[in-house]
Amino acid sequence: MAEWHSPKTAGPKPGARIGHSTVRLGNQVFVFAGKDGEAVPASYLNSLHVLDLLAMRWRVVSAQYPPTRRAFHSANAIQGSN
């Protein structure tokens, strides 16, 4: 029987939230926005957290012009060319 466990990670992991989007692109998982699951009343978020699956390390991505706060949206991962 399979068991759920939380892997050990380093870095600033995202807080509890609902209505966020999560996508995987290569060896990275992106968690964007949602509603703060611990705040009363709940507040909308616009943070972007990235988990490097090889290093198991979280980081927060900052944007000069971040999107507006939102929840219950969708997201897609698109591999760009460099």
Buried (B, 14 or more C-beta within 10 A) or exposed (E): EEEEEEEEBEBEBBEEBEBBBBBEEEEBBBBBBBBBEEEEEBEBBBBBBBBBEEEEBBBEEEEEEEEEBBBEEEEEEEEEEE
